[in-house]
C-alpha cells in the first residue's frame, strides 16, 4: 500500500511517500514562502524522486490540526483535490500526535516517559497534548491551553512527579516558564513534524472519503470570533 504523507499545519511543511511502511522518499521545506506556493511543488518532487505517479497513490495521510489555521486549510484543500483526482482515500492525522511520533527518545525509559508536543498559540497559550511514549495513549487530549492550565493537566497524570517529560515543538519554551512541579523535563523547541511521524500516526487507521475529512482547529477561527462578538 502506497501512502503519501503530508503536513502544512505549521511553519515548515513536508511530504513523504511510503510503501508498506517503507520510506521511498521525503522532503521538508523550511522556506519562508507561503505553503500555497511551496507545498505542491514539494509533493511533486517527492513523487518524482520515487518515480511515483499520484494516480497510483492508495491513500493520503494528512495532518488536520491543530496549528496554523491557514496552513491547515491549504494542506486539506490540496490533499482533498489529489484524493478526488486519484480516487484514493484520506487518513486524517492529529498534527500533535504526528509531532510526538516524529521524536526519537534516546535518553529515558519509554515506560516512564511522557511526550508533550506543543505549538505556540501566543499569549501564553499552546496547542498541546501529552502521550505515553510506551503505549501511545493520549494522557492529555489535543486542545488549546494556557500554559498554566496544561501544566495542571500534566500534574493530574498518575505518578506525574516520577515521570520523565519531553516537551517538543515551538511551544516548548512557553511551557518551560511554568513547569515547576518536576525537574525531570527535557525541551526540544526545534522539533518539527516529520513524514515518518505522520506515517506512524496513520498506522492502522483506515482511509476515509476525503470529503468527510475536516480540520481540527481546537480553537475558534477569526471569523467565528467575529460572529460571536456580534451576538
N, C-alpha and C positions, 0 to 999 in steps of 0.2 A: 504494500500500500504506500503510495507516494503522498506525502503531506507537505504542503508549503506553509511554513510558519511566518507570521507577520506581526510587527509591532510598530505603532506610531503614537503610542499613548503618552510619551514624554519627550524630553529634549532630543534624545537620539531616536533613530528608527532602525529597524533591522528586518532581515528576512533570511530564512534558511530552508533548504529542501532536504527532506528525509525520506528514505525508502525502507520500510520495515524497521524503523528506528535507527537506521544507519545514516549518518550525516553525509550528504553528497556535496553540498556547497552552502556557503552562507556569507553574509556581508553585513556590517554595521556602519551606519552613517553618522558622522559627527559634524556634518555640515551645518552652517548657521542659516541656510536657506530653509524655507518652509517645507514641511513634509509633502505638501501638494506638489512641490517641484522635484523633490528628491526620491520619493518612495517608489513610484512605478519604474523609473529608470533603474533603481536598485534591484527591484524584483526581476526585471528582465535580465540584468547582469547575472544574478544568482542562477536563474534558469539557464542562461547561456553557458555558464561555466560547467553546468552538469549535462549539457546537451538535452535539456528538458523542454518540452512544449507545454504551455499552460493547459492545453486541451487534454493532456494526459494526467492531470492532477486528480487524485482521488478525493482529497479533502483539503480545505484551507483552515488552519488554526490561527485565530486572530485574537489579540488582546482587546477586551471590550471596556476596560477601565477598572478602577478609577485612574485619573490622571488628567492630562490636558483635554478639556472638552473639545477644542478644535482638532487636536491631534487624533482623538478617538474617532471623531466623525470622519476624518479623512481616511483612516485605515478601514473603518467599517464600510464606507462607500466603495472604496477600491476593491476590497475583498468580495463584497456582495456582487459587484459588477463582474469580477472574474469568475465567481462561482456560477452566476447565471449563465455566462457565456460558455463555460466548460461543462455545466451540468453536475458539478461536484457539490458536496455538502460542506458545511461550515461548522467548525468546532470553536465555540466561544470560550475564551480563557480569561481568568482574572489576571490583570496586569500585576497585582501584588503577589499572587501565587507564582506567576512566571518569574518575577524578580527573586523571590525566595528560592526558587529551584534553579536559578542561574548561579547561585553561590556554591562554592566548594569549601566546606569546613575542614581544615586540617589541624585545628588547634584544640578541639574539645570533643568529649564523648557525645555522640549523637543522642544517646538516651537521656542526657541531661541538658540538651541544648534547645533553645527556642530561637527561631529565626524571626526577626521583626522587620519586614520590608516596609518602607515608608517613603512617600513622596511629599516634598514641601508644598503645602497649600497656602502658605503665607499667614502672617499674623498669628504665629504660634499654633497653627493648625497643620495637620498632616493627613494625607490619605494613608491608612496603615492597616495592618493585620498582624497576627502572630501565629506561627505554625510550629508544631513539634517537628524537629528535624528527623527524629526516628520514625514516626508514623505518618507524617504529613498532615495530621489532624489540625484543623483550624482551632486554635485556642482563643483567639480574639478575632471576631469577624471583620471582613472588609468594611471600612466605613471612613467617614471624615471625623477626625477627633482633634480637640485641643490637646496639646502635648501633655498637660497635667492629667486630663481625663484618660488618655491612653495609658499613662503610667499606672493609674488606679486600676485599669483593666488588667495590666500585666501583674500587678500585685495580687490579684484575685486568682491567678493560675495556681493550682495546687503545688505546694512546695516551692513557691516562687523565689524565695530567698536563697535556695540552694541551686537554682538553675544557672546555666550559662546563657547569655544573651548575645546574639549577633545582630546588630542594628544596621541595616543596609539600605542604600538609596540616598537621594539628595535631601531627604528629611532627617537624616541621622543626627545632624547637629542640633536640630530643633528638639529632638528627644534628649540628647546629651545634657541639655541645660537643666532638665528637671528629673532625670532618672537617678534618684538618690537612695532608693531602698536596697540597692545592690551595687557592689563594686566588681561584679563578675560580668562585665559587658565589654564587647569589642565593637568598634564603629567602622563602617566602610561607606562613607558618603559618596565615594566614586563608583559604587556598584551600579550596574545597569542591567536592563533586561537583555538577555542573550537568546538567540534562536533555540539553543538547547533547553533553556528554561521553559520556553513556550511549548516545546515538544514534550518535555517531561510533564507539564501541567495538562497537556492534551491526552496523555497516555490513558487508554481505557475509556475515553469519552466518545460516544457515538456522534458522528456528524449529523447535523440537522439542516433543514432547508434554510438557506441564507436569509430568506425573507422574514423568518421568525426571530432572527438574532437582533438584540437591542443593546444599546450602550448601558453600562453600569457606572453612572457618574458618581454615585454616593453623595451627591450634594446638588442643590438647586442650581440650574443654569441661570445666566444673567436674565434671559427672557422670563423664566419662571419667577425670579425675584422681582422683576419689574411688574409682572401681573399681580403678585401678592401685595406689592406696595400700593397698587391702585385700589385694592379692595378694602 
